[in-house]
Amino acid sequence: MDLPQLLLVGLVLLLGVVGVLIPGVPGTWLVWAGLLWWALHVHSTLAWSLLVAATALLLVVQVVKWLLPPRRVRGLGVTPRTAVFAGAGAVLGFVLVPVVGAVPGFVGGIYLCERRRLGTHGEARASVRAVMRSVGTSVLVELFACLLVVGAWVGAVVAQ
């Protein structure tokens, strides 16, 4: 696969990760579609193995999301800025402390946004707890799985 196609696949994967944070956008399926596109063009054992593993992981995540409580955002003060801070924190955490850093980065991003919005530590902490109870857990599970898939794809591209 040549460089322009790799960049396009990377863009689709990035759009999928961002799509996880935007309600109504099928971010998980964009990540899967980008990986499928890459596997169909590369035709290697590594590519097909990664596609199969990612498919299994993303399907399990869909079941887990279905089992989690429904998203209830009304009355929490969750803004698009909160999603941006949470997503940026998760990506930064994922890069700084590979894989496991996404979780504290996600929660830390929400805290920073709420601290800026509300002003005090106590109010921000209470808001983070409310956000994580209502929407954060399902978004975090989906975002973490998509970051794992994208990280594995980057590793596979570098390895080839």
C-alpha positions, -999 to +999 in steps of 0.1 A: +000+000+000+015+034-010+018+064+013-013+084+001-035+054+008-020+048+042-026+085+050-062+081+039-067+050+060-051+069+090-075+098+084-105+074+084-093+058+116-088+093+131-123+103+121-136+072+137-118+080+170-132+115+169-166+101+159-168+082+192-170+115+210-198+129+188-233+115+194-248+100+163-215+094+145-206+057+141-170+061+152-165+024+160-176+014+126-155+040+109-125+026+127-134-009+116-141+002+080-107+019+078-090-013+091-110-034+066-099-011+038-062-015+049-065-053+052-081-056+017-052-038+001-023-052+021-032-090+019-009-101+047-014-125+075-007-097+100-034-075+084-061-102+084-052-112+120-055-076+131-088-073+113-102-104+129-090-094+164-103-058+160-137-072+147-140-094+178-130-065+202-153-040+186-183-064+187-176-071+224-175-034+230-209-030+213-224-056+237-207-040+267-221-006+257-256-022+254-253-036+289-242-003+304-269+021+316-283+044+289-267+078+283-284+106+301-268+140+295-296+164+302-291+185+332-254+177+336-240+207+318-220+185+294-209+207+265-191+198+233-160+213+249-162+186+275-161+159+248-131+177+232-112+179+265-120+142+273-110+130+239-078+150+239-069+138+274-075+102+264-054+104+233-026+123+251-028+097+280-027+069+255+005+083+239+022+092+271+015+060+290+008+035+263-027+019+264-035+024+301-030+061+301-062+066+281-084+061+311-068+087+334-064+110+305-101+108+296-112+115+332-085+142+336-097+159+304-133+160+318-119+174+351-100+201+335-130+212+314-153+212+345-127+230+366-125+258+340-163+259+338-172+256+375-141+271+392-137+250+423-122+216+429-152+202+448-178+212+421-155+200+393-150+166+411-188+162+416-195+171+380-169+145+368-185+118+389-219+127+375-206+128+339-188+095+343-219+078+357-242+090+330-222+090+298-185+087+305-183+050+310-199+040+277-179+066+258-147+056+276-152+019+268-158+026+231-129+052+229-105+029+246-113+000+222-109+023+192-076+036+205-064+000+209-073-008+174-057+023+160-025+017+181-023-019+168-027-006+132+001+019+137+022-009+151+014-032+122+022-005+096+055+003+113+063-035+115+058-040+077 
